[in-house]
Amino acid sequence: MAIEQASYKVINQEGPFEIRRYEKLIVAISAETDLRGDSGFNEAFNYISGANSQRKKIAMTSPVINDLSEDHFTTAFVMPKEYQIEDLPSPASQSLSIKEISERIVAAVTFSGNISTSKIEEKKNDLLKWLSIKGYLAIGSIELARYNPPFIPGFMKRNDLIIEVQVLA
């Protein structure tokens, strides 16, 4: 059975770069400590595994999203499209919250491999340079979207760096 993915429409594509319109997302989000994602990932995984007010299991989706802001590094699981925010059970953990992300336009660069700080920095610089050339203004923070479980070999992993954008006039 295929894992549901967050819905988006590609508006523009050039090589590994895309401008996308994401539909509204509902996420289970927790503070994170590092790129391995042990703490925040475990909080969100426990939530979908039944650590919630209804002891309800919720299907895993992709991607898992890390907000890479220096002041609030987080891990978020996207909730299946069948749910509205009011339909989701309350988390058992006070470290986890349920949040709605409005429809938005983002720029993305797709790449494969295992994640490292140097690879993220390289891809971030590539994405921001492309945005500048194309006349888009980056707003918000860089987010890392991971589509595969950790046991998948690096060369087979799909990752995106995304950032919300605004078109410059």
N, CA and C atoms as a LAMMPS dump frame, in Angstrom:
ITEM: TIMESTEP
0
ITEM: NUMBER OF ATOMS
507
ITEM: BOX BOUNDS ff ff ff
-5.0000000000000000e+02 5.0000000000000000e+02
-5.0000000000000000e+02 5.0000000000000000e+02
-5.0000000000000000e+02 5.0000000000000000e+02
ITEM: ATOMS id mol type element x y z
1 1 1 N 0.842 -1.182 0
2 1 2 C 0 0 0
3 1 3 C 0.887 1.245 0
4 2 1 N 0.602 2.164 -0.885
5 2 2 C 1.388 3.392 -1.01
6 2 3 C 1.087 4.342 0.141
7 3 1 N 2.108 5.087 0.548
8 3 2 C 1.944 6.084 1.605
9 3 3 C 1.439 7.371 0.97
10 4 1 N 0.4 7.951 1.558
11 4 2 C -0.157 9.213 1.08
12 4 3 C 0.895 10.323 1.199
13 5 1 N 0.949 11.178 0.18
14 5 2 C 1.87 12.312 0.201
15 5 3 C 1.092 13.62 0.219
16 6 1 N 1.727 14.63 0.812
17 6 2 C 1.138 15.967 0.824
18 6 3 C 0.883 16.41 -0.614
19 7 1 N -0.28 17.006 -0.868
20 7 2 C -0.667 17.399 -2.219
21 7 3 C -0.114 18.767 -2.594
22 8 1 N 0.419 18.833 -3.808
23 8 2 C 0.848 20.116 -4.361
24 8 3 C 0.753 20.053 -5.874
25 9 1 N 0.708 21.235 -6.473
26 9 2 C 0.692 21.361 -7.923
27 9 3 C 1.967 22.1 -8.332
28 10 1 N 2.683 21.56 -9.306
29 10 2 C 3.894 22.217 -9.802
30 10 3 C 3.478 23.35 -10.735
31 11 1 N 3.925 24.552 -10.413
32 11 2 C 3.627 25.738 -11.215
33 11 3 C 4.727 25.979 -12.244
34 12 1 N 5.963 25.716 -11.845
35 12 2 C 7.116 25.931 -12.715
36 12 3 C 8.199 24.946 -12.312
37 13 1 N 8.879 24.364 -13.304
38 13 2 C 9.968 23.44 -13.008
39 13 3 C 11.149 23.741 -13.908
40 14 1 N 12.33 23.696 -13.314
41 14 2 C 13.572 23.906 -14.043
42 14 3 C 14.639 23.046 -13.381
43 15 1 N 14.946 21.903 -14.012
44 15 2 C 15.905 20.981 -13.412
45 15 3 C 15.389 20.492 -12.069
46 16 1 N 16.226 20.559 -11.01
47 16 2 C 15.794 20.078 -9.691
48 16 3 C 14.933 21.092 -8.933
49 17 1 N 14.698 22.276 -9.539
50 17 2 C 13.965 23.352 -8.862
51 17 3 C 12.51 23.385 -9.314
52 18 1 N 11.614 23.661 -8.357
53 18 2 C 10.196 23.793 -8.668
54 18 3 C 9.584 24.921 -7.852
55 19 1 N 8.562 25.517 -8.435
56 19 2 C 7.652 26.378 -7.69
57 19 3 C 6.37 25.567 -7.563
58 20 1 N 5.894 25.406 -6.337
59 20 2 C 4.739 24.554 -6.053
60 20 3 C 3.675 25.322 -5.277
61 21 1 N 2.433 24.934 -5.521
62 21 2 C 1.312 25.418 -4.701
63 21 3 C 0.854 24.234 -3.855
64 22 1 N 1.116 24.323 -2.557
65 22 2 C 0.687 23.285 -1.62
66 22 3 C -0.722 23.57 -1.151
67 23 1 N -1.522 22.521 -1.069
68 23 2 C -2.827 22.621 -0.444
69 23 3 C -2.623 22.817 1.057
70 24 1 N -3.685 23.154 1.757
71 24 2 C -3.648 23.265 3.217
72 24 3 C -3.146 21.942 3.794
73 25 1 N -2.291 22.046 4.809
74 25 2 C -1.78 20.86 5.495
75 25 3 C -2.125 20.948 6.973
76 26 1 N -2.404 19.813 7.556
77 26 2 C -2.533 19.726 9.006
78 26 3 C -1.376 18.852 9.465
79 27 1 N -0.651 19.331 10.46
80 27 2 C 0.537 18.615 10.916
81 27 3 C 0.508 18.408 12.429
82 28 1 N 1.151 17.328 12.841
83 28 2 C 1.472 17.099 14.254
84 28 3 C 2.924 17.515 14.385
85 29 1 N 3.202 18.503 15.232
86 29 2 C 4.51 19.15 15.249
87 29 3 C 5.106 19.175 16.657
88 30 1 N 6.426 18.963 16.704
89 30 2 C 7.125 18.936 17.987
90 30 3 C 8.504 19.563 17.83
91 31 1 N 9.027 20.099 18.92
92 31 2 C 10.392 20.629 18.918
93 31 3 C 11.359 19.487 18.611
94 32 1 N 12.463 19.825 17.975
95 32 2 C 13.46 18.837 17.576
96 32 3 C 14.817 19.247 18.107
97 33 1 N 15.707 18.269 18.246
98 33 2 C 17.036 18.559 18.774
99 33 3 C 18.133 18.515 17.722
100 34 1 N 17.988 17.664 16.689
101 34 2 C 19.028 17.583 15.661
102 34 3 C 18.491 16.939 14.392
103 35 1 N 19.313 16.859 13.362
104 35 2 C 18.875 16.339 12.063
105 35 3 C 18.501 14.866 12.086
106 36 1 N 19.017 14.114 13.04
107 36 2 C 18.607 12.7 13.126
108 36 3 C 17.12 12.615 13.43
109 37 1 N 16.59 13.63 14.101
110 37 2 C 15.156 13.695 14.341
111 37 3 C 14.637 12.772 15.413
112 38 1 N 15.477 12.377 16.342
113 38 2 C 15.046 11.398 17.34
114 38 3 C 13.916 11.901 18.235
115 39 1 N 14.04 13.095 18.788
116 39 2 C 13.055 13.532 19.778
117 39 3 C 11.725 13.916 19.143
118 40 1 N 11.733 14.85 18.204
119 40 2 C 10.49 15.275 17.565
120 40 3 C 9.835 14.178 16.757
121 41 1 N 10.637 13.407 16.049
122 41 2 C 10.104 12.297 15.261
123 41 3 C 9.388 11.317 16.181
124 42 1 N 10.019 10.958 17.283
125 42 2 C 9.409 9.998 18.208
126 42 3 C 8.104 10.525 18.785
127 43 1 N 8.048 11.815 19.112
128 43 2 C 6.81 12.413 19.634
129 43 3 C 5.678 12.266 18.605
130 44 1 N 5.967 12.641 17.346
131 44 2 C 4.947 12.575 16.299
132 44 3 C 4.582 11.127 15.971
133 45 1 N 5.577 10.255 15.931
134 45 2 C 5.301 8.844 15.646
135 45 3 C 4.434 8.228 16.747
136 46 1 N 4.738 8.554 17.994
137 46 2 C 3.921 8.045 19.104
138 46 3 C 2.474 8.528 18.971
139 47 1 N 2.297 9.788 18.559
140 47 2 C 0.95 10.34 18.382
141 47 3 C 0.157 9.527 17.363
142 48 1 N 0.737 9.275 16.186
143 48 2 C -0.008 8.536 15.157
144 48 3 C -0.14 7.056 15.5
145 49 1 N 0.674 6.574 16.441
146 49 2 C 0.599 5.176 16.874
147 49 3 C -0.402 4.963 17.997
148 50 1 N -1.065 6.036 18.451
149 50 2 C -2.114 5.894 19.453
150 50 3 C -1.89 6.642 20.751
151 51 1 N -0.789 7.398 20.874
152 51 2 C -0.567 8.197 22.086
153 51 3 C -1.35 9.5 21.953
154 52 1 N -2.673 9.355 22.007
155 52 2 C -3.573 10.498 21.861
156 52 3 C -4.842 10.234 22.661
157 53 1 N -5.686 11.24 22.757
158 53 2 C -6.873 11.165 23.622
159 53 3 C -7.848 10.055 23.239
160 54 1 N -7.821 9.614 21.982
161 54 2 C -8.737 8.558 21.537
162 54 3 C -8.034 7.21 21.35
163 55 1 N -6.732 7.18 21.652
164 55 2 C -5.911 5.983 21.418
165 55 3 C -6.081 5.487 19.974
166 56 1 N -6.22 6.451 19.092
167 56 2 C -6.495 6.18 17.683
168 56 3 C -5.191 6.104 16.89
169 57 1 N -5.093 5.09 16.027
170 57 2 C -3.953 4.993 15.12
171 57 3 C -4.272 5.815 13.875
172 58 1 N -3.29 6.566 13.409
173 58 2 C -3.44 7.446 12.247
174 58 3 C -2.384 7.03 11.236
175 59 1 N -2.753 6.931 9.976
176 59 2 C -1.829 6.47 8.936
177 59 3 C -0.619 7.391 8.789
178 60 1 N 0.522 6.787 8.536
179 60 2 C 1.753 7.533 8.248
180 60 3 C 1.633 8.13 6.852
181 61 1 N 2.109 9.351 6.689
182 61 2 C 2.141 10.015 5.39
183 61 3 C 3.559 10.517 5.148
184 62 1 N 3.774 11.092 4
185 62 2 C 5.061 11.734 3.739
186 62 3 C 4.794 13.071 3.055
187 63 1 N 5.698 13.983 3.172
188 63 2 C 6.995 13.87 3.825
189 63 3 C 6.908 14.165 5.32
190 64 1 N 7.993 13.833 6.025
191 64 2 C 8.226 14.336 7.375
192 64 3 C 8.97 15.647 7.168
193 65 1 N 8.514 16.71 7.825
194 65 2 C 9.051 18.054 7.562
195 65 3 C 9.772 18.589 8.787
196 66 1 N 11.01 19.025 8.556
197 66 2 C 11.779 19.708 9.604
198 66 3 C 11.862 21.177 9.254
199 67 1 N 11.401 22.039 10.17
200 67 2 C 11.644 23.473 10.032
201 67 3 C 13.054 23.692 10.56
202 68 1 N 13.921 24.247 9.723
203 68 2 C 15.338 24.372 10.073
204 68 3 C 15.705 25.729 10.651
205 69 1 N 14.707 26.48 11.124
206 69 2 C 14.992 27.768 11.756
207 69 3 C 15.933 27.57 12.931
208 70 1 N 16.85 28.514 13.092
209 70 2 C 17.787 28.415 14.203
210 70 3 C 17.082 28.545 15.547
211 71 1 N 15.99 29.31 15.59
212 71 2 C 15.323 29.55 16.867
213 71 3 C 14.172 28.586 17.176
214 72 1 N 13.756 27.77 16.201
215 72 2 C 12.695 26.792 16.484
216 72 3 C 12.747 25.603 15.531
217 73 1 N 13.737 24.772 15.699
218 73 2 C 13.92 23.559 14.92
219 73 3 C 12.82 22.569 15.312
220 74 1 N 12.03 22.115 14.339
221 74 2 C 10.889 21.235 14.635
222 74 3 C 10.827 20.053 13.671
223 75 1 N 10.046 19.063 14.051
224 75 2 C 9.679 17.943 13.181
225 75 3 C 8.163 17.902 13.122
226 76 1 N 7.639 17.72 11.904
227 76 2 C 6.187 17.662 11.724
228 76 3 C 5.803 16.478 10.84
229 77 1 N 4.75 15.788 11.244
230 77 2 C 4.138 14.744 10.422
231 77 3 C 2.895 15.355 9.794
232 78 1 N 2.746 15.174 8.494
233 78 2 C 1.548 15.623 7.793
234 78 3 C 0.43 14.614 8.067
235 79 1 N -0.721 15.118 8.446
236 79 2 C -1.871 14.252 8.714
237 79 3 C -2.562 13.874 7.402
238 80 1 N -3.167 12.691 7.335
239 80 2 C -3.885 12.282 6.128
240 80 3 C -4.966 13.304 5.751
241 81 1 N -5.218 13.437 4.457
242 81 2 C -6.176 14.423 3.93
243 81 3 C -7.594 14.217 4.436
244 82 1 N -7.91 13.013 4.866
245 82 2 C -9.271 12.725 5.324
246 82 3 C -9.642 13.48 6.598
247 83 1 N -8.651 14.028 7.302
248 83 2 C -8.906 14.695 8.576
249 83 3 C -8.998 16.207 8.439
250 84 1 N -9.937 16.77 9.199
251 84 2 C -9.96 18.197 9.469
252 84 3 C -9.327 18.358 10.843
253 85 1 N -8.858 19.538 11.156
254 85 2 C -8.149 19.73 12.422
255 85 3 C -9.019 19.36 13.625
256 86 1 N -10.314 19.65 13.545
257 86 2 C -11.207 19.355 14.668
258 86 3 C -11.49 17.855 14.824
259 87 1 N -11.185 17.05 13.791
260 87 2 C -11.413 15.607 13.848
261 87 3 C -10.277 14.846 14.522
262 88 1 N -9.132 15.478 14.672
263 88 2 C -7.96 14.784 15.196
264 88 3 C -7.985 14.739 16.722
265 89 1 N -7.576 13.609 17.303
266 89 2 C -7.536 13.514 18.761
267 89 3 C -6.43 14.405 19.331
268 90 1 N -6.595 14.81 20.56
269 90 2 C -5.578 15.608 21.246
270 90 3 C -4.36 14.734 21.527
271 91 1 N -3.163 15.3 21.385
272 91 2 C -1.952 14.527 21.697
273 91 3 C -1.871 14.203 23.187
274 92 1 N -1.326 13.039 23.52
275 92 2 C -1.085 12.682 24.915
276 92 3 C 0.09 13.49 25.462
277 93 1 N 1.031 13.83 24.599
278 93 2 C 2.216 14.583 25.011
279 93 3 C 1.973 16.081 24.902
280 94 1 N 2.373 16.815 25.924
281 94 2 C 2.268 18.275 25.877
282 94 3 C 3.339 18.876 24.972
283 95 1 N 4.299 18.077 24.543
284 95 2 C 5.37 18.554 23.657
285 95 3 C 4.932 18.585 22.195
286 96 1 N 3.773 18.032 21.908
287 96 2 C 3.291 17.928 20.533
288 96 3 C 2.052 18.794 20.364
289 97 1 N 1.933 19.461 19.224
290 97 2 C 0.723 20.229 18.943
291 97 3 C 0.237 19.921 17.535
292 98 1 N -1.029 20.186 17.321
293 98 2 C -1.65 20.004 16.008
294 98 3 C -1.83 21.396 15.429
295 99 1 N -1.389 21.583 14.191
296 99 2 C -1.37 22.909 13.581
297 99 3 C -1.82 22.813 12.128
298 100 1 N -2.484 23.863 11.668
299 100 2 C -2.883 23.939 10.259
300 100 3 C -1.956 24.908 9.545
301 101 1 N -1.434 24.483 8.404
302 101 2 C -0.609 25.342 7.554
303 101 3 C -1.462 25.696 6.342
304 102 1 N -1.714 26.973 6.157
305 102 2 C -2.559 27.433 5.043
306 102 3 C -1.926 27.096 3.698
307 103 1 N -2.788 27.067 2.669
308 103 2 C -2.271 26.897 1.309
309 103 3 C -1.157 27.917 1.089
310 104 1 N -0.109 27.51 0.391
311 104 2 C 1.013 28.42 0.176
312 104 3 C 1.783 28.047 -1.078
313 105 1 N 2.548 28.996 -1.549
314 105 2 C 3.428 28.775 -2.695
315 105 3 C 4.843 28.68 -2.162
316 106 1 N 5.539 27.615 -2.564
317 106 2 C 6.903 27.397 -2.113
318 106 3 C 7.813 27.131 -3.296
319 107 1 N 9.098 27.393 -3.068
320 107 2 C 10.136 26.957 -3.993
321 107 3 C 10.743 25.709 -3.385
322 108 1 N 11.15 24.778 -4.241
323 108 2 C 11.723 23.526 -3.763
324 108 3 C 12.91 23.137 -4.624
325 109 1 N 13.874 22.504 -3.989
326 109 2 C 14.953 21.832 -4.708
327 109 3 C 14.942 20.388 -4.213
328 110 1 N 14.916 19.455 -5.153
329 110 2 C 14.867 18.031 -4.839
330 110 3 C 16.262 17.441 -4.981
331 111 1 N 16.609 16.574 -4.048
332 111 2 C 17.913 15.909 -4.109
333 111 3 C 17.818 14.563 -3.406
334 112 1 N 18.777 13.693 -3.685
335 112 2 C 18.789 12.369 -3.065
336 112 3 C 19.943 12.282 -2.072
337 113 1 N 19.964 11.193 -1.34
338 113 2 C 21.071 10.938 -0.429
339 113 3 C 20.699 11.113 1.027
340 114 1 N 21.669 10.785 1.864
341 114 2 C 21.512 10.989 3.301
342 114 3 C 21.713 12.461 3.615
343 115 1 N 21.125 12.894 4.703
344 115 2 C 21.145 14.298 5.098
345 115 3 C 22.391 14.609 5.922
346 116 1 N 22.988 15.758 5.635
347 116 2 C 24.081 16.288 6.455
348 116 3 C 23.952 17.804 6.459
349 117 1 N 24.567 18.426 7.435
350 117 2 C 24.536 19.884 7.525
351 117 3 C 25.149 20.507 6.275
352 118 1 N 26.248 19.933 5.787
353 118 2 C 26.906 20.501 4.602
354 118 3 C 26.047 20.352 3.351
355 119 1 N 25.355 19.231 3.199
356 119 2 C 24.487 19.037 2.032
357 119 3 C 23.31 20.005 2.086
358 120 1 N 22.74 20.192 3.275
359 120 2 C 21.63 21.141 3.414
360 120 3 C 22.096 22.551 3.063
361 121 1 N 23.249 22.944 3.55
362 121 2 C 23.775 24.284 3.273
363 121 3 C 24.01 24.469 1.77
364 122 1 N 24.573 23.46 1.111
365 122 2 C 24.815 23.52 -0.333
366 122 3 C 23.507 23.677 -1.104
367 123 1 N 22.514 22.85 -0.788
368 123 2 C 21.229 22.897 -1.498
369 123 3 C 20.467 24.184 -1.178
370 124 1 N 20.568 24.657 0.045
371 124 2 C 19.944 25.93 0.426
372 124 3 C 20.526 27.066 -0.411
373 125 1 N 21.851 27.115 -0.531
374 125 2 C 22.498 28.157 -1.338
375 125 3 C 22.08 28.064 -2.793
376 126 1 N 21.997 26.838 -3.332
377 126 2 C 21.552 26.637 -4.719
378 126 3 C 20.132 27.16 -4.906
379 127 1 N 19.245 26.828 -3.966
380 127 2 C 17.844 27.24 -4.059
381 127 3 C 17.708 28.756 -3.974
382 128 1 N 18.385 29.382 -3.02
383 128 2 C 18.278 30.834 -2.856
384 128 3 C 18.859 31.58 -4.056
385 129 1 N 19.927 31.066 -4.641
386 129 2 C 20.514 31.67 -5.848
387 129 3 C 19.519 31.571 -7.009
388 130 1 N 18.901 30.397 -7.183
389 130 2 C 17.927 30.212 -8.258
390 130 3 C 16.734 31.152 -8.068
391 131 1 N 16.272 31.293 -6.841
392 131 2 C 15.15 32.19 -6.564
393 131 3 C 15.488 33.628 -6.929
394 132 1 N 16.684 34.054 -6.598
395 132 2 C 17.12 35.413 -6.899
396 132 3 C 17.155 35.649 -8.414
397 133 1 N 17.676 34.691 -9.135
398 133 2 C 17.757 34.798 -10.596
399 133 3 C 16.366 34.853 -11.217
400 134 1 N 15.434 34.073 -10.667
401 134 2 C 14.081 33.961 -11.226
402 134 3 C 13.125 35.053 -10.747
403 135 1 N 13.548 35.882 -9.808
404 135 2 C 12.699 36.985 -9.364
405 135 3 C 11.676 36.624 -8.313
406 136 1 N 11.993 35.669 -7.47
407 136 2 C 11.123 35.309 -6.355
408 136 3 C 11.756 35.797 -5.059
409 137 1 N 10.931 36.166 -4.112
410 137 2 C 11.392 36.586 -2.802
411 137 3 C 11.087 35.469 -1.806
412 138 1 N 12.132 34.955 -1.158
413 138 2 C 11.954 33.914 -0.142
414 138 3 C 11.424 34.556 1.128
415 139 1 N 10.387 33.953 1.697
416 139 2 C 9.838 34.434 2.971
417 139 3 C 9.745 33.234 3.908
418 140 1 N 9.974 33.447 5.152
419 140 2 C 9.927 32.333 6.095
420 140 3 C 11.259 31.622 6.175
421 141 1 N 11.202 30.403 6.671
422 141 2 C 12.429 29.646 6.901
423 141 3 C 12.52 28.445 5.972
424 142 1 N 13.723 27.944 5.845
425 142 2 C 13.969 26.743 5.049
426 142 3 C 13.403 25.534 5.8
427 143 1 N 12.753 24.643 5.054
428 143 2 C 12.227 23.405 5.617
429 143 3 C 12.805 22.235 4.831
430 144 1 N 13.081 21.169 5.535
431 144 2 C 13.563 19.928 4.936
432 144 3 C 12.407 18.947 4.91
433 145 1 N 12.088 18.421 3.726
434 145 2 C 11.023 17.427 3.579
435 145 3 C 11.674 16.101 3.204
436 146 1 N 11.432 15.084 4.036
437 146 2 C 12.01 13.755 3.81
438 146 3 C 10.879 12.786 3.484
439 147 1 N 11.078 12.015 2.419
440 147 2 C 10.02 11.147 1.911
441 147 3 C 10.207 9.664 2.225
442 148 1 N 11.354 9.272 2.754
443 148 2 C 11.646 7.848 2.926
444 148 3 C 12.029 7.501 4.355
445 149 1 N 11.78 6.243 4.738
446 149 2 C 12.217 5.797 6.061
447 149 3 C 13.752 5.721 6.125
448 150 1 N 14.304 5.76 7.322
449 150 2 C 15.756 5.796 7.476
450 150 3 C 16.486 4.574 6.917
451 151 1 N 15.815 3.421 6.828
452 151 2 C 16.501 2.212 6.372
453 151 3 C 16.67 2.141 4.848
454 152 1 N 16.082 3.061 4.103
455 152 2 C 16.244 3.101 2.65
456 152 3 C 17.674 3.574 2.344
457 153 1 N 18.369 2.915 1.405
458 153 2 C 19.73 3.371 1.062
459 153 3 C 19.725 4.824 0.588
460 154 1 N 20.761 5.557 0.959
461 154 2 C 20.842 6.991 0.673
462 154 3 C 20.582 7.361 -0.771
463 155 1 N 21.143 6.605 -1.717
464 155 2 C 20.988 6.959 -3.129
465 155 3 C 19.541 6.846 -3.598
466 156 1 N 18.705 6.162 -2.828
467 156 2 C 17.293 6 -3.187
468 156 3 C 16.376 6.984 -2.458
469 157 1 N 16.927 7.766 -1.533
470 157 2 C 16.103 8.677 -0.737
471 157 3 C 15.784 9.953 -1.505
472 158 1 N 14.544 10.403 -1.355
473 158 2 C 14.123 11.687 -1.912
474 158 3 C 13.996 12.692 -0.777
475 159 1 N 14.611 13.841 -0.985
476 159 2 C 14.545 14.947 -0.039
477 159 3 C 14.236 16.224 -0.811
478 160 1 N 13.565 17.146 -0.167
479 160 2 C 13.338 18.479 -0.725
480 160 3 C 13.736 19.503 0.328
481 161 1 N 14.323 20.59 -0.115
482 161 2 C 14.386 21.79 0.711
483 161 3 C 13.333 22.704 0.142
484 162 1 N 12.488 23.271 0.997
485 162 2 C 11.428 24.162 0.524
486 162 3 C 11.445 25.446 1.34
487 163 1 N 10.96 26.503 0.704
488 163 2 C 10.787 27.778 1.388
489 163 3 C 9.614 28.499 0.731
490 164 1 N 8.8 29.134 1.539
491 164 2 C 7.675 29.892 1.004
492 164 3 C 8.223 31.061 0.2
493 165 1 N 7.537 31.393 -0.9
494 165 2 C 7.991 32.475 -1.775
495 165 3 C 6.881 33.433 -2.107
496 166 1 N 7.339 34.625 -2.545
497 166 2 C 6.448 35.669 -3.047
498 166 3 C 7.028 36.12 -4.384
499 167 1 N 6.184 36.329 -5.37
500 167 2 C 6.639 36.787 -6.685
501 167 3 C 6.926 38.272 -6.609
502 168 1 N 8.104 38.669 -7.087
503 168 2 C 8.455 40.083 -7.139
504 168 3 C 7.835 40.703 -8.389
505 169 1 N 7.328 41.902 -8.261
506 169 2 C 6.682 42.574 -9.412
507 169 3 C 7.705 43.101 -10.397
